[in-house]
Structures are given as structure tokens and as C-alpha cells.
Amino acid sequence: MQRLSMKTLLPAGLVVGKVSAGAGLIEISARAAAATEACPCCGRRSRHVHSHYVRQLADLPAHGLEVRVLVVVRRFRCCAPRCPRAIFSERLRPEAARPWRRRTTRMQGLVRQLALALGGRPAQALGWRLLLRVSKDAFLRSLGTPEPDEMTELRAIGIDDWAWRKGQRYGTLICDLERHRVIDLLPDREPATVEAWLRNHPQIGIVARDRNGGYAGAVSRALPDAIQVADRWHLLENASEAFLLAVKRSMPAIRKAVGGRTVDPKMLTAVEKLQYEGFLRRQQTNRMVRQLADGGMPIRQIMRQTGRSRKLVRQVIRGEREDVFRIRESSLTPWLPRLEREWTGGCRNGAELWRRLRSAGFRGSLRVVGEWATRQRRAERAVPAGTGKSPPACKIARLLTSSRDRLNREDAFMFVRIEAALPALATARTLADRFADMVRYGAEAALAPWLDEAEDSMLGAFARSLRKDCDAVAAALSEPWSNGQTEGQINRLKMLKRQMYGRAGVATLKARITAMP
């Protein structure tokens, strides 16, 4: 068993001079072990001592007593004749204490961990029981100081926005993709703020981001030589949205292909009659807007002449206002496939349908299922024999992008009818499938031919937007980096916000999220 000495109990780089114990306090006199010190300006080492002063450092408590380290710090004369710094103070080793700190490094680490775990007031209450005489404000200030191992060089980062309050205020999260850690939180998502942060880190060579134009411009201005990588998940999502928009534009032709519904007003309920009358009024507006658009009139002039909004005019031109009935989401929506199977199988009683759904886990009321069954019976009487009911656009888009061998007989027939009636939509579906394969398997060489082919199809707007960001999209198909882990860190940040009841500021959230491994 080795003999215990005070040297092993003190922080590294200090030599014990004297130890004294008083009322609830242990005072340790110490000095730096090095005989010389380097000048911070010229770097020349000096051993000529000018004077001394005593620096007090709070250390970890021991044996129920507070510990205070009195370090005798020397001031040296610089021997270089042209050095502007004539006198300088020696620096303690980082393991002992940081410059201008009143606590040792190990005590400062304990203070920071308590602040991370408990916050201000709870950390102060527990700290005083542990003989750590630190105020709640000092606990919170410790969160804004990075740890030494956090100040490492960055090479690859991911950047994305996160919501302080959805739809009103947003911030920016920056993640180190190599170490899988959050390195900073910015209080907004303005391009100027992101650009200023990037200019302070010129060593960054790879930036993974979504297709936000503001972030792309900030990276291009601050780091023109950095490789920008578009997020692969957002590329797939944008491709799906583009194909869904193509399906919505083709809904009138799709209804004709699958057997459009001929509405009999006598079979409608009072609410459905109101919706149908509104549909007829919309048809008048739609015809007027389409007539003006076919004559070559621009959207802005159509808005002024008709008094309609830009959104409405664009929807009419794209063919997105052709639905007779506007369907709202309800508790029954996830169970509609099961209900349709039961209805097709011969069960037409609302109460029996509700009992079967209830046995499978449905928590809705009998009234909801009964009203659905009533609408089904009225729809069958209103739709002439031999015609089919067109499903919504999202279901058709999912149907067309599914594999043929996974479809049932009815869906397969619908697939064939739509594909035969709308060859342009079938081409768009093939292009969307090819793009998804390129993203999944990294076929960068196939990107340029795909863009040339897609620009002349129903996915032309999506292809043109990809061409504007072609370098980042090509990097997404060839580089291993992606923004997936940044999205995961944003989910962790949302969890922290909920734990703090939304009251935490940027400094507290930043300290908590950057300290998480």
C-alpha cells in the first residue's frame, strides 16, 4: 500500500506548501511546479520573477469541510527586448484551473453537471448541502461555458431549423456529424445569423442540410469551397409530394377512367345537398377562371378581374377544386379499409359493423359507424350500376407507386385502367420510382439524364427545382453524409423543451443538448 501524500490530492501541476484547518475550512497553500513560464506574446520562456500575488481557488470539499487552495502566482519579466509585454503572470495547467476562474477545474465540472441535471435553484439547494457555496446564478452561468473536449475542430456538420413555437418562431440546430453531438443552437433561422456562425468556422468542409434556400445561400457565401449535401429523406419526400400533385391535377380524368360518379340530388342528405350546391357554384367560378387562363391571361390579372385569391386561382388552373364532397378526417379514417372489406363481404348492418370493429380495438361510437353505413347505402343508390367510386388522390398515388404483385384484384384493375387512360401519369410514376432508386442506391451518374427526361413530364417543376440545387443533390447520391441524425437531435431537443415546460432559454437548452452524449 502506497503512502498517501498531499501531492496526489491536489490538482495536477501544483506543489503543496502548507496545510491548515480551521472552523469548517481547510486551507492549502500551493504554488506552480514549473520553474519558468512562457511569455504569451513572444513565447520566450523567462525565469526572472517580478512579484507575486495570491489566487484563491475553491476546491472539492473533504471530510465535511470546505477546501480552499491559496495559489501563489508569480509575475515574470519578459527578457525579449522588442516584446510589448514587459511583465506577465504565469498560467496554471488546465487540469488545475482555467484563467480568471475562482474554482478548480474539477469543482467547476461538478458545478456544471449539477446545473445540467437540476437547474438553478435545485442545484443551489443541493450544493449547499454538499458544501458547495455556489449561487443559482453561478450554476446557470456555468452552462454557457463549453467543456475543453467540446472545443474540437469541425469538418462535417448538419444544419436544420427547429420550432420554438410552431408557425411563429424558429431556431437553428447545428450537429457534428462525425461525433454525433449537437455543437450549437442559434436563436433564429435567418441566413445572416447562420452565415456569421459559419464564417467563424472556416475549417468546415461538408454541410448536410435540407432543401431550404436560405441555408444554401448562407453556406455558399460563408464557405464557398464546402460540399453541400442535400438530405436524402427530404428528397424522397419532395418526390412523393410532386407525384401526389400530379395525381391531384389528373383527378377529373382519373374519375372518368375508373367510372365517374353521377350525383343524383334526390338521394342526398340536407348537408350533402348544401355541399353539392356549393360545388355547382364553384364550378361556375372554375369555368370562368379556366376560360381566362386558356386565353393567355396571367394569374395576377385573373386575380384582379375575378376578385379571387392567388391560391384559389392556382388551384383551379391545376384542377384541384373538382371534388364534389369535402371529406374530413375522423376517428373512423384508419378503419375505413376494414369497413370496406366487411361491406364488400356482405355485412350491411351498422350495429354489426360496429361490434366487429370494437372487438378489433375500435374506440369510436355506434353513431359514427351507423352514419358511415347510411352514406354507403345512399351512395350505392345514387351511383348508377356499372360505375365505380373514385378513391381520394392520396390513395391513388399510393396505389400507383405500389408493386403490382401486392395489390388485390380490384386495385389491380383500377391500376390498369388509370395507366391506360393517362399515359403521362404512368410516365411520371415511372420517373418517381427511378428517382427513389437513385436516392436509395446512390446512382449519381443517372441524375443528369433523369433531369432531362423529367423536365418534359408532369414532374417538371420538381426536376427544375432539383437542377437549381444540382450539386447538393449529386452529393447526396455520392456522399455518405445525411441530415438524419440532425433530425434525431431535434427530437431530443423537443423532449428537453417539454421537460422544462417551454420556459428554458437558448443558453439552458444549448447546454443541456450539447452535454448529452
C-alpha positions in Angstrom: 0.0 0.0 0.0 1.4 3.3 -1.1 1.9 6.2 1.3 -0.7 9.0 0.8 0.7 12.4 0.1 -0.9 15.8 -0.4 0.5 16.0 -3.9 -1.8 13.2 -5.1 -4.9 15.0 -3.6 -4.2 18.4 -5.3 -4.9 19.2 -9.0 -2.0 18.4 -11.4 0.8 21.0 -11.6 0.6 22.3 -8.0 3.1 21.9 -5.2 1.9 21.9 -1.6 3.4 24.5 0.7 1.3 24.5 3.9 -2.0 22.9 5.1 -4.1 24.4 7.8 -7.6 23.5 9.2 -9.9 26.0 10.9 -13.6 26.3 11.6 -15.2 24.3 8.9 -12.4 25.1 6.4 -9.2 23.6 5.1 -6.7 26.0 3.5 -3.9 24.7 1.3 -1.1 27.0 0.3 0.4 25.9 -3.1 2.4 27.1 -6.0 3.0 26.1 -9.6 5.6 23.3 -10.1 7.2 24.8 -13.2 10.3 27.0 -12.7 9.9 29.0 -15.9 7.0 30.4 -17.8 6.5 31.3 -21.5 5.5 34.9 -22.5 2.0 34.9 -24.0 3.1 37.4 -26.7 6.5 36.3 -27.9 6.6 32.8 -26.5 10.1 33.2 -24.9 10.5 31.5 -21.6 11.6 33.5 -18.5 12.8 32.7 -15.0 13.1 36.3 -13.8 10.4 36.8 -11.1 9.0 40.4 -10.8 6.5 39.9 -8.0 3.8 37.6 -6.5 0.1 37.6 -5.7 -2.2 35.1 -4.1 -5.1 33.5 -6.1 -7.9 31.8 -4.2 -9.5 28.7 -5.7 -12.5 26.8 -4.3 -11.9 23.1 -4.4 -14.0 20.0 -3.8 -15.0 19.6 -0.1 -13.3 16.9 2.0 -14.2 15.2 5.3 -17.2 17.6 5.9 -15.0 20.7 5.4 -14.8 23.2 2.6 -11.4 23.3 0.9 -9.7 26.5 -0.4 -6.5 26.5 -2.3 -4.3 29.6 -2.0 -2.0 29.6 -5.0 1.0 31.9 -5.0 1.1 33.1 -8.6 4.3 34.6 -9.9 4.7 37.6 -12.2 7.7 37.3 -14.6 9.7 39.8 -16.6 9.9 39.1 -20.3 13.6 39.1 -21.5 12.8 39.8 -25.2 13.9 43.4 -25.9 11.1 44.0 -28.5 8.3 42.2 -26.8 5.4 44.6 -26.0 4.6 42.6 -22.8 7.1 43.6 -20.2 5.5 41.7 -17.3 3.2 38.7 -17.4 1.6 36.3 -14.9 2.2 32.5 -15.1 -0.7 30.3 -16.1 -1.8 27.3 -14.2 -2.3 24.0 -16.0 -5.8 23.5 -17.4 -6.2 20.4 -15.1 -5.8 22.8 -12.2 -7.8 25.9 -13.1 -8.8 27.9 -16.1 -7.7 31.6 -16.4 -9.7 34.0 -14.3 -11.7 31.2 -12.6 -12.3 31.1 -8.9 -12.8 27.4 -8.8 -10.6 24.5 -9.7 -11.3 22.6 -12.9 -12.7 19.6 -11.2 -15.0 21.6 -9.0 -16.2 23.6 -12.0 -17.0 20.3 -13.7 -19.1 19.2 -10.7 -20.9 22.6 -10.7 -21.7 22.2 -14.4 -23.0 18.7 -14.0 -25.3 19.7 -11.1 -26.6 22.6 -13.2 -27.3 20.3 -16.2 -29.1 17.8 -14.0 -31.1 20.1 -11.7 -31.1 23.6 -13.0 -30.6 26.8 -10.9 -32.4 26.7 -7.6 -32.5 22.9 -7.1 -28.7 22.8 -7.8 -28.1 25.6 -5.3 -30.1 23.8 -2.6 -28.3 20.5 -3.1 -24.9 22.2 -3.5 -25.2 23.9 -0.1 -25.8 20.5 1.5 -22.7 19.3 -0.3 -20.7 22.3 1.0 -20.6 23.9 -2.5 -21.2 27.6 -1.8 -22.4 28.4 -5.3 -25.3 30.7 -6.1 -28.1 29.7 -8.5 -26.9 32.3 -11.0 -23.4 30.9 -10.9 -24.8 27.4 -11.6 -26.6 28.8 -14.6 -23.6 30.7 -15.9 -21.6 27.5 -15.9 -23.9 26.1 -18.6 -22.7 28.7 -21.1 -19.0 27.7 -20.8 -18.0 24.8 -23.1 -16.0 21.9 -21.8 -12.4 21.5 -23.1 -13.3 18.4 -25.1 -16.1 20.2 -26.9 -13.7 22.7 -28.5 -12.6 20.4 -31.2 -12.2 21.1 -34.9 -15.2 20.6 -37.1 -15.2 19.0 -40.5 -18.7 17.8 -41.2 -21.9 19.4 -39.8 -25.6 19.0 -40.2 -27.9 22.1 -40.0 -31.7 22.3 -39.7 -34.3 24.5 -38.2 -36.4 23.7 -35.1 -39.5 25.3 -33.7 -39.5 27.5 -30.6 -43.2 27.9 -31.3 -44.6 26.2 -34.4 -45.6 28.6 -37.1 -44.3 31.6 -35.3 -40.6 31.4 -34.1 -37.8 29.1 -35.2 -34.2 28.5 -34.3 -31.3 26.6 -35.9 -29.6 23.5 -34.7 -26.1 22.6 -35.8 -24.8 19.0 -35.3 -21.4 17.5 -35.6 -21.9 14.6 -37.9 -18.6 12.8 -37.0 -19.1 12.9 -33.3 -22.9 12.6 -33.3 -23.3 15.6 -31.0 -25.0 19.0 -31.0 -22.5 21.8 -31.1 -24.6 24.9 -31.1 -28.1 26.3 -31.1 -28.8 29.6 -32.9 -31.8 31.8 -31.7 -33.3 32.1 -35.2 -33.0 30.7 -38.7 -32.1 33.9 -40.6 -29.5 33.4 -43.3 -27.4 36.2 -41.9 -27.2 34.5 -38.5 -26.1 31.2 -40.0 -23.7 32.9 -42.3 -22.0 34.7 -39.4 -21.6 31.4 -37.5 -20.1 29.6 -40.5 -17.6 32.4 -41.1 -16.2 31.7 -37.6 -15.6 28.1 -38.5 -13.8 28.2 -41.9 -12.4 24.7 -41.4 -15.8 23.1 -42.1 -15.7 21.1 -45.4 -19.1 19.3 -45.5 -22.5 20.8 -44.7 -25.6 18.5 -44.8 -28.9 20.4 -45.0 -32.4 20.2 -46.2 -33.5 22.0 -49.4 -34.0 25.3 -47.5 -32.9 28.0 -49.9 -31.8 30.3 -47.0 -29.3 27.8 -45.6 -28.0 27.0 -49.1 -27.3 30.7 -49.7 -25.7 31.2 -46.3 -23.3 28.2 -46.8 -22.4 29.3 -50.4 -21.5 32.8 -49.2 -19.6 31.8 -46.0 -18.0 28.6 -47.1 -17.8 28.7 -50.9 -15.4 25.6 -51.0 -17.6 23.4 -48.7 -19.5 20.5 -50.1 -23.3 20.9 -49.6 -25.2 17.6 -49.2 -29.0 17.6 -49.6 -30.9 15.5 -47.1 -32.0 12.2 -48.8 -35.2 11.9 -46.7 -36.3 15.3 -47.9 -35.5 14.4 -51.5 -37.8 11.4 -51.3 -40.5 13.4 -49.5 -40.4 16.1 -52.2 -40.6 13.5 -54.9 -43.7 12.0 -53.3 -45.3 15.4 -53.0 -44.6 16.1 -56.6 -46.2 12.9 -57.7 -49.2 13.5 -55.4 -49.6 16.9 -57.0 -49.6 15.3 -60.5 -52.3 12.9 -59.3 -54.4 15.7 -58.0 -54.2 17.6 -61.3 -55.3 14.4 -63.1 -58.3 13.6 -60.8 -61.0 14.6 -63.3 -59.5 12.2 -65.9 -59.0 9.5 -63.3 -62.7 9.7 -62.2 -63.7 9.2 -65.8 -61.3 6.3 -66.1 -62.5 4.4 -63.1 -66.1 5.3 -63.6 -67.0 8.8 -62.6 -69.8 9.3 -60.1 -73.1 10.8 -61.4 -74.7 12.6 -58.5 -78.5 12.2 -58.0 -79.5 15.2 -55.8 -82.7 13.4 -54.7 -80.6 10.8 -52.8 -78.5 13.3 -50.9 -79.0 14.4 -47.3 -79.5 18.0 -46.4 -75.8 18.6 -45.6 -74.8 16.8 -48.8 -77.2 19.0 -50.8 -75.6 22.1 -49.4 -72.1 20.7 -50.3 -73.4 19.8 -53.8 -74.8 23.3 -54.3 -71.5 24.8 -53.2 -69.8 22.5 -55.7 -72.0 23.8 -58.5 -71.2 27.4 -57.5 -67.5 26.5 -57.5 -67.9 25.0 -61.0 -69.1 28.4 -62.3 -66.0 30.1 -60.9 -63.8 27.3 -62.1 -65.1 27.6 -65.7 -64.6 31.4 -65.7 -61.0 31.1 -64.3 -60.1 28.4 -66.8 -61.5 30.3 -69.7 -59.4 33.3 -68.8 -56.3 31.2 -68.3 -56.9 29.4 -71.6 -56.9 32.8 -73.3 -53.4 33.5 -72.1 -54.2 35.9 -69.2 -51.6 35.8 -66.3 -52.6 34.8 -62.8 -52.2 38.2 -61.4 -54.6 39.8 -63.9 -57.1 36.9 -63.3 -57.0 37.7 -59.6 -57.7 41.4 -60.3 -60.6 40.7 -62.7 -62.3 38.0 -60.7 -61.5 39.2 -57.2 -60.3 35.7 -56.2 -57.2 34.9 -54.2 -54.0 33.7 -55.8 -54.3 30.3 -54.0 -57.8 29.7 -55.4 -56.8 30.7 -59.0 -53.8 28.4 -58.9 -55.9 25.5 -57.6 -58.4 26.0 -60.4 -55.7 26.1 -63.1 -54.1 22.9 -61.6 -57.5 21.1 -61.4 -57.5 20.8 -57.6 -61.1 22.1 -57.0 -63.1 19.4 -58.6 -64.2 17.3 -55.6 -67.9 17.2 -55.0 -67.8 16.5 -51.3 -65.0 17.6 -49.0 -64.2 14.8 -46.6 -62.9 15.5 -43.1 -60.7 13.2 -41.0 -62.4 11.4 -38.2 -61.8 8.6 -35.8 -63.1 6.2 -38.4 -60.5 7.1 -41.0 -57.9 4.4 -40.0 -60.6 1.7 -40.0 -62.0 2.5 -43.5 -60.2 -0.4 -45.2 -61.6 -2.8 -42.7 -65.1 -1.4 -43.1 -64.9 -1.6 -46.9 -63.9 -5.3 -46.6 -66.7 -6.1 -44.3 -69.2 -4.2 -46.5 -68.0 -6.0 -49.6 -68.2 -9.3 -47.7 -71.9 -8.7 -47.2 -72.2 -7.2 -43.7 -74.5 -4.1 -44.3 -75.8 -3.6 -40.7 -74.3 -0.6 -38.9 -74.6 -2.1 -35.4 -72.9 -5.4 -36.5 -70.1 -3.5 -38.2 -69.6 -1.5 -35.0 -69.4 -4.7 -32.9 -66.8 -6.2 -35.2 -64.7 -3.1 -35.2 -65.0 -2.8 -31.4 -63.7 -6.4 -31.0 -60.7 -5.4 -33.1 -59.9 -2.3 -30.9 -62.0 0.5 -32.3 -62.9 3.1 -29.6 -65.5 5.2 -31.5 -69.2 5.3 -31.0 -72.0 3.3 -32.8 -73.3 6.6 -34.3 -70.2 7.1 -36.3 -70.3 3.7 -37.9 -74.1 3.9 -38.4 -73.7 7.2 -40.3 -71.0 5.7 -42.5 -73.2 2.7 -43.3 -76.1 5.0 -44.2 -73.9 7.1 -46.5 -72.7 3.9 -48.2 -76.2 2.7 -48.9 -77.2 6.1 -50.3 -74.1 6.2 -52.4 -74.9 2.9 -53.9 -78.4 4.1 -54.9 -77.0 7.4 -56.2 -74.3 5.9 -58.4 -75.7 4.1 -61.4 -74.9 0.5 -62.0 -71.7 -0.3 -63.8 -69.7 2.7 -62.5 -67.1 2.8 -59.8 -66.4 5.2 -57.0 -63.1 7.1 -57.3 -60.9 6.9 -54.2 -59.1 10.1 -53.0 -55.9 11.3 -54.6 -53.6 10.2 -51.8 -54.9 6.6 -52.1 -54.5 6.6 -55.9 -50.9 7.9 -55.5 -50.1 5.2 -53.0 -51.8 2.7 -55.3 -49.8 3.7 -58.4 -46.5 3.6 -56.5 -47.1 0.2 -55.0 -45.8 -3.0 -56.5 -48.4 -4.7 -58.8 -48.0 -8.1 -57.1 -49.1 -6.6 -53.7 -52.4 -5.3 -55.0 -55.7 -7.0 -54.7 -57.8 -7.8 -57.7 -59.9 -4.6 -57.6 -57.0 -2.3 -57.1 -55.0 -4.0 -59.9 -57.9 -3.4 -62.3 -58.0 0.2 -61.2 -54.3 0.4 -61.7 -54.5 -0.9 -65.3 -57.4 1.5 -66.2 -55.7 4.6 -64.9 -52.4 3.6 -66.6 -54.1 3.1 -69.9 -56.2 6.3 -69.7 -53.4 8.6 -68.6 -50.0 7.6 -70.1 -48.5 10.9 -68.9 -49.3 10.0 -65.3 -47.8 6.5 -65.8 -44.6 8.1 -67.1 -44.5 10.3 -64.0 -44.9 7.3 -61.8 -42.0 5.5 -63.6 -39.8 8.6 -63.1 -40.7 8.9 -59.4 -39.8 5.2 -58.9 -36.5 5.7 -60.8 -35.6 8.7 -58.6 -36.3 6.8 -55.4 -34.0 4.0 -56.6 -31.3 6.6 -57.4 -31.5 8.0 -53.9 -31.5 4.6 -52.2 -28.7 3.1 -54.2 -26.6 6.2 -54.9 -26.7 6.3 -58.7 -25.2 9.7 -59.2 -24.4 9.1 -62.9 -28.1 8.7 -63.7 -29.1 12.0 -62.3 -28.4 14.2 -65.3 -30.4 12.0 -67.8 -33.2 11.7 -65.3 -33.5 15.5 -65.0 -33.5 15.9 -68.8 -36.3 13.4 -69.1 -38.3 14.6 -66.1 -38.4 18.3 -67.2 -40.8 17.3 -70.0 -43.1 15.3 -67.8 -45.7 16.0 -65.1 -42.8 16.2 -62.6 -41.2 19.1 -64.5 -41.4 21.6 -61.6 -39.7 19.2 -59.2 -37.0 18.5 -61.8 -36.3 22.2 -62.3 -36.0 22.7 -58.6 -33.5 19.9 -58.4 -31.5 21.4 -61.2 -31.1 24.7 -59.3 -29.6 22.7 -56.4 -27.9 20.1 -58.6 -24.5 20.0 -56.8 -26.1 19.3 -53.4 -28.4 16.6 -54.9 -25.5 14.9 -56.6 -23.5 15.0 -53.4 -26.5 13.3 -51.6 -26.2 10.4 -54.1 -22.5 10.0 -53.7 -21.5 11.1 -50.2 -22.2 9.1 -47.0 -23.4 12.1 -45.1 -27.0 12.9 -44.5 -29.1 15.0 -42.1 -30.9 12.1 -40.4 -29.0 12.4 -37.1 -29.7 16.2 -37.1 -33.5 15.4 -37.2 -32.9 12.9 -34.3 -31.2 15.6 -32.3 -34.1 18.0 -32.9 -36.5 15.3 -31.4 -34.2 15.2 -28.3 -34.4 19.0 -28.1 -38.2 18.8 -28.2 -38.1 16.4 -25.4 -36.0 18.8 -23.3 -38.3 21.6 -24.1 -41.3 19.6 -22.8 -39.4 18.6 -19.6 -38.7 22.3 -18.9 -42.3 23.3 -19.7 -41.2 25.6 -22.5 -39.6 28.1 -20.1 -35.9 27.4 -20.9 -33.9 30.0 -22.9 -31.3 29.4 -25.6 -28.4 29.1 -23.1 -30.0 26.5 -21.0 -31.3 24.4 -23.9 -27.9 24.7 -25.6 -26.1 23.5 -22.5 -28.4 20.6 -21.9 -28.5 19.3 -25.5 -24.7 19.8 -26.1 -23.9 17.9 -22.9 -26.0 14.8 -24.0 -23.8 12.1 -25.5 
